[in-house]
Every structure is written in C-alpha cells, then in structure tokens.
C-alpha cells in the first residue's frame, strides 16, 4: 500500500506559483490587438540644406527654348499677277489710275508690263537696255506711264476720253465743266504753250489738265479750243507744264 507524502502548506503554495509562471501563453484569437504608440515608426528626419552645396541638377529650372520659325512653303506672291481691273471700273484721281498708284511699284497693279524692246525702233543702239519701258496692258492708246529706275510709278498720262476723273472730267470736257466739277482746280501761269495748264492737288499727288488754247491759230480745230486734250496724274509739283505738241510725255522714247 503506497503512501502519499503531504507537502507543507507554504511549500505547496510556492510550487503552484512556480508551475503557473512556466505555463505557455496563448493569445485570444478574437481579441483585437491595439498597437502600442511606441511601436509606430519614427518620422523620417529632414536634413537641413547646406547653403554652400551646389543645387541639385533636378532643382535647376531648364531655360525655356523658343522654337525656330519654320520657313513658309508658300512662294512669295508675284506682283505681276495682280488682278487687272476693267477700264470701265476705274478713274483717274490725284493718287493714280485704278490700282496703278503714284509712288508704288508699277508691277503691283497688273495694269502695266515691262517691255525691254519698246524703244528699239527709234533708238540709236537697239541693244541698249535703256530702250525698255513700262507700257499699258490695255493698249498703247489708253494711257502712258513714267516709271523710275527702281520700278516706282512717277506719272500717268491719259490718252482717251473713256478714262475720266470720279466727277466725269476727261478728254473733251470744257474748261467750264472742269471748274464746275473741281472748284479747287487752279491755273498755272505759263509764258507760252499750246495748252493752258490747270492743276488739281490732292494729299500726296496731283492731276494736271491741259486745255487747248488758240495761241497758234489753226493748230487746234475750233471745237477743241477750250477743252481738255490730255490729263495726267503725278507726284506733287511734277509736270506742271504744257507738253502738248512735244515729243515728251509718259512712257515716251524721246
């Protein structure tokens, strides 16, 4: 028969406490774990910039680059291909005739063209480059034009009755009709000439009217005396003289 040795009460209590401390701990799977504030990762430290250090390449702003202009593929317009107005739709003003304007390139109007051989028949040297003239594209009996060496219109002379001022004054108009339509017109005193000269001045140009007189009896038919026989527009102060009966005139070869 076996006997169980009884432990003293104080020793039994110590033994129970020891066994309880050695027992493993099993957490409750249904318990939500709250992390400890000390377990949160510390914020990353931001280093102070070194004022002596050069800036980072990524921090340097790139200079703005302006793209080079792309040349246009369209050719420059050819001024000689400008629209040609109808003679019935244009007038002679103190600034020009239609799109043919005083002080502007002759080729820009479409109303004239350059003929390099225009004066060959009367020139001493047919090969002289000076034989060239700008001529009307409507025919030689419509109007003549004087052009500078740079191709700029200097003067336009009207040769037919169909080309008139906006107030319907032109070849065949009487001096009374001229003065009534353009009261601002003034006569230029001349010592001699087959015509009397009247000038209508504008902002940058002028129109000169030559009116037949009877200083040379029999030169003009009686019905033409006192009427406009030619008119021309030029820059201010140019051509204020009588050229009727001379070899001069707009586009002349002499």
Secondary structure, 3 states (H helix, E strand, C coil): CCCCCCCCHHHHHHHHHHHHHHCCCCCCCCCCCCCCHHHCCCCCCCCCCCCCCCCCHHHCCCCCCCCCCCCCCCCCCCHHHCCCCCHHHCCEECCEECCEECCCEHHHCCCEEEECCCCCCCCCCCCCHHHCEEEECCCCCCEEEEECCCCEEEEEEECCCCCCCCCCCCCCCEHHHHHHHCCCCEEECCCCCCEEEEEEECCCEEEEEEEECCCCCCCCCHHHCCEEEEEEEEECCCCCCCCCCCCCCCCCCC
